Amino acid sequence: MHFEKRRANTKTEIPTSSMPDIIFMLLLFFMVTTTMREVEVLVSFKLPEAEAIEKIENKRLVSYIWVGKDKRVQINDSIVKLDEIQNIMYNKRTELPNVIVSLRVDQSTDMGFVTDIQQELRKASCLRINYSAMIKV
């Protein structure tokens, strides 16, 4: 007597009926969680190094001011003059009273120029100032 092996007739297809729902949920998740960079930095700068740094938790309160090697100052997407800083930052301060100004100053910039920026910020009542730096390796 010979016995024949019978194999089960099972389909090996993967069900794809819920695939569009899964793709849509993933797409929606990444759209909600991704943040886009808002400002294009127009000045060239290299941050100074620091022994210890502290990270700011609430980035929505931060307003950045970039100062380049050639003493060009950038706020948002435009290059501004030193005497324009007071008006721009005063307007930001009225919109967001707890604004933190983060100065991203090139390491070779003269400290006198940074002091002038600080004076303009003081006139605009922006007294919460942060100095950005790179961690020393």
C-alpha distance (Angstrom), angle and dihedral (degrees) to the residues before:
residue distance angle dihedral
M1 . . .
H2 3.71 . .
F3 3.77 120.4 .
E4 3.77 119.0 -154.7
K5 3.75 120.1 -145.3
R6 3.71 112.5 -123.7
R7 3.75 118.5 -153.8
A8 3.76 124.2 -151.6
N9 3.76 114.6 -107.9
T10 3.81 99.2 -128.8
K11 3.74 124.5 156.9
T12 3.80 116.5 -125.4
E13 3.78 96.0 -158.9
I14 3.78 120.2 125.9
P15 3.79 113.8 -129.4
T16 3.79 109.3 -116.3
S17 3.77 101.1 177.4
S18 3.83 94.2 107.2
M19 3.83 94.9 41.5
P20 3.85 95.8 100.4
D21 3.81 90.3 51.8
I22 3.79 92.1 51.6
I23 3.81 92.8 47.0
F24 3.80 91.3 48.8
M25 3.82 92.0 50.6
L26 3.81 91.9 49.4
L27 3.79 91.4 47.8
L28 3.79 91.3 49.4
F29 3.82 91.5 47.6
F30 3.81 93.4 53.2
M31 3.79 92.5 44.5
V32 3.80 90.9 54.1
T33 3.80 97.7 44.0
T34 3.80 100.1 41.4
T35 3.78 119.0 91.2
M36 3.75 121.3 -156.2
R37 3.77 123.1 -140.1
E38 3.78 106.2 -107.9
V39 3.80 103.6 -169.3
E40 3.77 129.7 53.1
V41 3.80 110.0 -147.7
L42 3.81 109.2 -128.7
V43 3.81 98.9 179.4
S44 3.78 125.3 72.5
F45 3.77 115.3 -127.3
K46 3.79 141.8 155.9
L47 3.78 116.0 -148.5
P48 3.80 118.5 -129.8
E49 3.79 119.6 -113.4
A50 3.80 123.7 -109.3
E51 3.80 135.2 -166.6
A52 3.80 94.7 -135.1
I53 3.79 130.5 13.4
E54 3.78 134.6 -174.3
K55 3.79 122.9 -144.4
I56 3.80 120.5 -132.9
E57 3.79 109.6 -126.3
N58 3.81 101.3 -160.0
K59 3.81 106.4 53.9
R60 3.82 92.8 177.4
L61 3.79 90.7 73.6
V62 3.81 92.9 54.0
S63 3.80 124.0 99.9
Y64 3.80 114.9 -172.3
I65 3.79 128.0 -141.5
W66 3.80 115.7 -171.9
V67 3.80 121.0 -158.8
G68 3.79 116.1 -167.6
K69 3.78 133.8 -153.7
D70 3.80 90.9 -95.7
K71 3.86 92.6 52.5
R72 3.79 92.8 -104.2
V73 3.80 112.4 150.7
Q74 3.80 122.3 -148.2
I75 3.79 126.2 -166.9
N76 3.80 115.9 178.0
D77 3.81 107.9 -32.0
S78 3.78 99.8 -27.4
I79 3.76 139.2 76.2
V80 3.82 110.5 -121.3
K81 3.77 136.5 -169.5
L82 3.78 122.0 -115.4
D83 3.81 93.8 -107.4
E84 3.85 91.8 53.4
I85 3.81 93.8 60.1
Q86 3.80 94.1 80.5
N87 3.83 95.5 56.9
I88 3.80 95.3 42.5
M89 3.78 94.3 48.3
Y90 3.80 93.2 43.0
N91 3.81 88.9 56.8
K92 3.80 90.5 49.0
R93 3.80 90.0 48.5
T94 3.82 91.5 53.6
E95 3.83 90.7 50.4
L96 3.80 93.9 44.5
P97 3.84 112.6 22.4
N98 3.83 94.8 -171.0
V99 3.79 95.0 51.1
I100 3.81 117.3 152.8
V101 3.79 114.4 -150.7
S102 3.79 111.7 -144.4
L103 3.80 112.9 -160.5
R104 3.77 113.5 -153.7
V105 3.76 100.9 -170.4
D106 3.78 127.2 175.4
Q107 3.79 111.7 -110.2
S108 3.81 93.0 -123.1
T109 3.83 95.3 52.5
D110 3.79 116.4 119.7
M111 3.82 112.6 -103.6
G112 3.81 90.1 -135.5
F113 3.80 89.5 64.8
V114 3.81 90.4 50.3
T115 3.81 88.6 51.2
D116 3.81 89.6 53.2
I117 3.82 89.3 53.5
Q118 3.80 89.8 48.9
Q119 3.81 90.2 52.9
E120 3.81 91.0 52.1
L121 3.80 89.8 49.8
R122 3.79 90.3 49.2
K123 3.82 90.1 53.4
A124 3.83 88.2 52.5
S125 3.84 90.4 50.6
C126 3.81 91.3 -116.8
L127 3.77 97.7 142.0
R128 3.81 100.1 155.0
I129 3.81 102.2 87.9
N130 3.79 128.6 171.4
Y131 3.81 124.9 -168.4
S132 3.80 113.5 -146.6
A133 3.79 119.1 -140.3
M134 3.79 141.3 163.5
I135 3.79 119.9 -113.2
K136 3.80 112.8 -104.5
V137 3.78 110.5 -116.2
